[in-house]
Amino acid sequence: MLQKIGFQPGINKQITDTGAEGQWTDCDNVRFRYGIPEKIGGWKQLGDDSLTGAGRGLHHFVNSLARKYAIIGTNRILYAYSGGVFYDIHPIKSTTTLTSAFSTTNGSDEVTITFSGAHNISAQDIILLDNFSSITNSNFAAADFNDKKFMVTTVPSSTTLTITMPSNESGSGATTSGGVRVQHYYPVGPAVQAKGFGWSLGSWGGEVAGEPTTTLQNGITDTATTGIILVDSSQFPTAGTNFIIIGSEEISYTGIAATGELTGVTREVAGTTKAAHSGGATITSSTNYVAWGEAASGDLVLEPGMWSLDNFGDKAICLIHDSAVFEWNSAATDATSNRATIITGAPTASRHMLVSTPDRHLVFFGTETTIGDTSTQDDMFVRFSDQEDINTYTPTATNTAGTQRLADGSQIRGAIRGRDSILVWTDTALFTQRFVGQPLTFAFSQVGTNCGLVGQNACVEVDGSAYWMSENGFFRYAGKLESLPCLVEDHVYNDINLESGNQMVSAGLNNLFGEVMWFYPTSSSSVVNRQVTYNYFDSSPQRPVWTVGTLARTMWQDSAVFGSPHATEYDAATDTSFDVVGNTEGRTTYYQHETGTDQVKGGATTAILANISSGDFDISQRRSALGQSTGAADLRGDGEFIMKVRRFIPDFISQTGATRVTLNLRNFPNDARASSSLGPFDITSSTQKVDTRARGRAVSLKIENTSTNQSWRLGTFRLDIQPDGRR
């Protein structure tokens, strides 16, 4: 007897497959639209190039000249995308002109660059070489260096660094006969978030990733306890007991004089040995770290290189996480040939930034209490500019600049614009920031507790509702705080890399289909490799609609500017063949989504493999009092009888190419599922019926595609089910 089978929308992974009668239990690359599952749309690469590093910021806007821009920040370089082309607009931290500064060795791919003084450049920083005139005694030519970006390989001393070439030196050993200009890109940060304990956070040899560095002004002897003078102390903490590493020695201090000299110095900290150090030696701040072999007092997190991106009219505003903020004028003459430049008067160390609307203030979160003094950075401090003036931050009686410190939490995690206020999250709470005009400018109110944000980009706003991911669940705010019921909650939170938050988690909005997506790394991964989606169109209080999958995107922007969503994908594999010579941190691909049926990347088309699987259903059908089908409830049964599925009638609302259907069978919940003997079955639009010869107590359904140029949207299947005894 043919019977229709129907399933409730969304995925339920909170119960067993046996208990999930009439429900879907797993999927990948599938969405629900009007309650019906379908394969998601395809995507294609934008631009001919990949981008250096991991995408950690994405913002779309249209300038006054009606030109569309995407600003893309990776952990290494800031790009502007327009008209199918990527433009490097990264700010330059320092520019140095050198003469006869290059040296090579026969048989080595390493090039040493020597500076006349301290260069303040670290390993893995990016440098741009240009105005390169000539090189002698080398198989390398000026064209191998001129107008090329390099990732610094090592920093042997304060006045030397090395870069790595794609091939070895075959000449006798190079010297330069002319000059070269070295432009140092502002450092952003590591590609991934790292968490460690104790000495494992640092590198042997005295380098500690992510901490400020400078150089020693004058040499010190192995018996000196004073006279340690920093060439640049601006990034080093001054209050309390702090620590530095020089070579293999750790040193503590309690203050820094105006001359850059450390005060309250103690040598030989943590069992290290007092040693002589020459002028120009690298000094690394190790305040937040412990020495080699020393027991750590707690866990530590190194956040990845992040960007906060927005626009103030034609100007793109670009903040490096925990660093400076820059502007790039998209409407300037030859804009794409220009670089972002630092905003004068603005804070120099902030966690996050946005432009308030419609009042137009530039707002900084987790910023300095004293502008220009990075040691005063307070993770809970808010500072905003004067109205319509991104260069004025000192409050006066005649302007609207101001400050505010939030009270609940240990750090501000993120902020977004809402319908009538800015929503600000700490690690524990939610605040609103509402423009009220002078004299207060903004009013701050706490509207939620125990609902902190997991990471800067883990929140979105749509139609007056904010959605975000916390360390303990999903939330919505639309005038009141709500916890989102989630039928895949254990699936996500039991396998997510989520210790002390995770800045790798990012949210995306696909308003075309009413979807909020969160991309996250699993517990065994340092990079994003999973996705969970909430459908706010189809969800109801009785049945929230969630899906899961393996779509891995580091950043996502909705379709408002470009007509379709754009997103970034990070590949961590080392690749030295593009953009930055010697790159060791992988690449980012920029995609347009919801186009076609497949993935188009690097000129190659590959299939997007989509699938959805149901829970088990069995033979004992339940009927209403009138003997009519009760829909999804018809699939419930007690499993008393073995059933035979003799055939099924496929039904797809829409279908391109073949779609594979598998009937999975088992007799008991702990049995492994087995496909019917004649299956799986590849269904086309001309398939009328399928003979199955399937037999078992419980049957589940799997729909999938296996090749390119395939898509599907499920209809209502009918199965011919007959009882076949109890054994």
Stockholm file with secondary structure:
# STOCKHOLM 1.0

chainA/1-727         MLQKIGFQPGINKQITDTGAEGQWTDCDNVRFRYGIPEKIGGWKQLGDDSLTGAGRGLHHFVNSLARKYAIIGTNRILYAYSGGVFYDIHPIKSTTTLTSAFSTTNGSDEVTITFSGAHNISAQDIILLDNFSSITNSNFAAADFNDKKFMVTTVPSSTTLTITMPSNESGSGATTSGGVRVQHYYPVGPAVQAKGFGWSLGSWGGEVAGEPTTTLQNGITDTATTGIILVDSSQFPTAGTNFIIIGSEEISYTGIAATGELTGVTREVAGTTKAAHSGGATITSSTNYVAWGEAASGDLVLEPGMWSLDNFGDKAICLIHDSAVFEWNSAATDATSNRATIITGAPTASRHMLVSTPDRHLVFFGTETTIGDTSTQDDMFVRFSDQEDINTYTPTATNTAGTQRLADGSQIRGAIRGRDSILVWTDTALFTQRFVGQPLTFAFSQVGTNCGLVGQNACVEVDGSAYWMSENGFFRYAGKLESLPCLVEDHVYNDINLESGNQMVSAGLNNLFGEVMWFYPTSSSSVVNRQVTYNYFDSSPQRPVWTVGTLARTMWQDSAVFGSPHATEYDAATDTSFDVVGNTEGRTTYYQHETGTDQVKGGATTAILANISSGDFDISQRRSALGQSTGAADLRGDGEFIMKVRRFIPDFISQTGATRVTLNLRNFPNDARASSSLGPFDITSSTQKVDTRARGRAVSLKIENTSTNQSWRLGTFRLDIQPDGRR
#=GR chainA/1-727 SS CEEECCCEEEECCSSCTTTCTTEEEEEESEEEETTEEEECCCEEECSSCCEESCEEEEEEEECTTSCEEEEEEESSCEEEEETTEEEECCCEEEEEEEESCEEECTTCCEEEEECSSCCCCCTTCEEEEESCCCEESSSCCGGGTTTEEEECCEEEETTEEEEECSSCCCSSCCEESSEEEEEEECCCCCSSCEEECGGGGSCTTSCCTTSCEEEBSSCBCTTCCSCCBBSCCTTSCCSSSEEEEETTEEEEESEECTTSBEESCBCSGGGCCCCCBCTTCEEEECTTSCCTTCCCSSCEEECCCCEEEEEETTEEEEEETTBCEEEEETTSTTGGGSCCEECTTSCSCBSEEEECTTTCCEEEESCBSSTTCGGGBCTTEEEECBTTBTTCCSCCTTSCCEEEECCSSSSEEEEEECSSSEEEEESSEEEEEEEEETTTEEEEEEEEESCCCSSTBSEEEETTEEEEEETTEEEEESSSEEECCCTTHHHHHTTCCCSSCCTTCEEEEETTTTEEEEEECCTTCSSCCEEEEEETTTCCSSCCEEEEECCCCSEEECSTTTSSCEEEEEECSCCCSSSEETCCSCEEEEEEESCSSSEEETTEEECCCCEEEECCBCSCCCBCTTSCBCGGGGGCCCCCSCEEEEEEECCEEEEESCEEEEEEEESSTTSCCEECTTCCEEECTTCCCEEEEEEESEEEEEEECCSSSCEEEECCCEEEEEECCCC
#=GC SS_cons         CEEECCCEEEECCSSCTTTCTTEEEEEESEEEETTEEEECCCEEECSSCCEESCEEEEEEEECTTSCEEEEEEESSCEEEEETTEEEECCCEEEEEEEESCEEECTTCCEEEEECSSCCCCCTTCEEEEESCCCEESSSCCGGGTTTEEEECCEEEETTEEEEECSSCCCSSCCEESSEEEEEEECCCCCSSCEEECGGGGSCTTSCCTTSCEEEBSSCBCTTCCSCCBBSCCTTSCCSSSEEEEETTEEEEESEECTTSBEESCBCSGGGCCCCCBCTTCEEEECTTSCCTTCCCSSCEEECCCCEEEEEETTEEEEEETTBCEEEEETTSTTGGGSCCEECTTSCSCBSEEEECTTTCCEEEESCBSSTTCGGGBCTTEEEECBTTBTTCCSCCTTSCCEEEECCSSSSEEEEEECSSSEEEEESSEEEEEEEEETTTEEEEEEEEESCCCSSTBSEEEETTEEEEEETTEEEEESSSEEECCCTTHHHHHTTCCCSSCCTTCEEEEETTTTEEEEEECCTTCSSCCEEEEEETTTCCSSCCEEEEECCCCSEEECSTTTSSCEEEEEECSCCCSSSEETCCSCEEEEEEESCSSSEEETTEEECCCCEEEECCBCSCCCBCTTSCBCGGGGGCCCCCSCEEEEEEECCEEEEESCEEEEEEEESSTTSCCEECTTCCEEECTTCCCEEEEEEESEEEEEEECCSSSCEEEECCCEEEEEECCCC
//
